[in-house]
Amino acid sequence: MTTPTPTVPLAIDADEAELRVPSAQPATPSLTLVRDAPAARTNGQWVPVIASSLVLGAAAFAAPALTDSLSGQRVDGATLSLSTGYRILAPVCDTLDAISMFSLGQHVAFAVTFIVLYTVWRFVRDRDHASLFACTRCEISAAGKALLALTAVYLVGAMVPRPTARLALSSSDEIAIDFHSHTRYSWDGWSSFSPEASRRWHQAAGFNVAYITDHSTFAGAEEAALNNPAHAADGTVMLSGIEVRDRGNHLVVLGTDARDWQSYTAGNLHELTFKREVEARGPARPVVLFTLPGHLKTESAMAVDAIELSDAAPRGLSQSDAHHEDIARLGRQQNKTLLASSNNHGWANASPAWSVMEIPNWQTMTPAELDEAIRRQILRDGSSAVRVIDRRAPGSVSIAGLALTVPIATWRMLITMSWGERISWLIWIWLGFACVLTLGRFPRPQLSR
């Protein structure tokens, strides 16, 4: 029988054993970030500090939110009333209100500024070393998103309801009037802007009275009259008017209704019929208002009783900015009433100006009595019948001034804020920064190329 050989444990040196063990597969390369996220966050910390400093520092240069349109000075007896909702959403409401009060030229300047800043940002940012095809696809995608963002700003500003800044008058004898507004019955009105929607908007903006002056129709004014309060103190009164064409200009006739339809057929004013049947009614006759934009020097244009000093449509604001002094001078020389209109077709939210008249005991008047009192005072007092209160500062029409639209509008917005708005801005600035920091803790890794 064979004796088994005893097993003797081998003494192996640790270094030697290490050489004999098969080597493990190399570990998977670790993921690295293309950008240095911590450094980016450190640089970004200055953004809320700078923004907060601007909001607070602008208070040292505070300017009145409301001014007299002719003198440019602070107005007495009128304030801009902001709801709690407006103050809470101040960054959104202030910004969208400022944009909505741009003239046509300022809207163009705003869009160009956005494009220029976007282009500069795309050039100076850190880039990945990708192929030309990948870079092109990325730039096209980014440009599409930027265009969508710009479009969204305008759509939200025009169509999404938000709190409205309201004019508040201290004198019980003063009344805020909109002399030129529209409803869905105008061919260019928003389809959901009914006469009652117009009434709600006017009431929210602080108007006691509004004339419905749809293009070539009295349908909106007639519908609105059905829900008028018995007395003016009981709610916003909607009165009748019409907008018609006359020799290249647009005129608004106040205090007229469907009984005078023969004077306004096919959207045009028939002067002979109007003078014979409407204008001959004496001191309480309908009032003819010259609207902006228009040809102020048209010699053959029909004589008017009042001229818009401010028309809230972008093209109207453009002419108001360019010819504000000329319009004011014309009103004084010819004793014409100068007034402001919203020209709201349902797309506006903020009112850039209000027309204010002093009519004792207007609260006790019926809508018909108030309409007559307004027209009588305009025809009697001329240039002294109405005072125009501006929320919007006249814009520059020079190329340099338009190029600076964004910084000028931003500064104007900052210096006219109330302290409630400033506090809201500060809260949102730091809340936004806190959200960015929180999201920054979960970076999306990318494989290095």
RADA-V97421 format. One line per field, one symbol per residue. phi: phi as a letter, one per 20 degrees, with the letter a starting at -180 (. if undefined). Layout:
BEGIN
phi = ???
END
This chain:
BEGIN
phi = .eefffedfeedfgfffffefgfffgffgffcefdefgffffffffffffffffffffffdgcffccffeemegeembceedffffffeggfffffffffeffffffffffffgffffffffeeffceedffffffffffffffffffffffgffffedefbgdfdfcdeefeececdebbccffffdeffeefgfffffffffeneecbeecffmbdgfffffffdfffcfferfeddeabdceblndddddendbffdgfecflmdeeffffffddfeenfdfgdddeddfaefdffefffddbcfebcffgffffffffcgfffffffffdlefdbdcelfdoeeceeeaceccdcgmffeefgfffgffffffffeelfefcddddeeegefdffffffegffffffgffedfeffffffgfffgffffffffffffcfefcffe
END
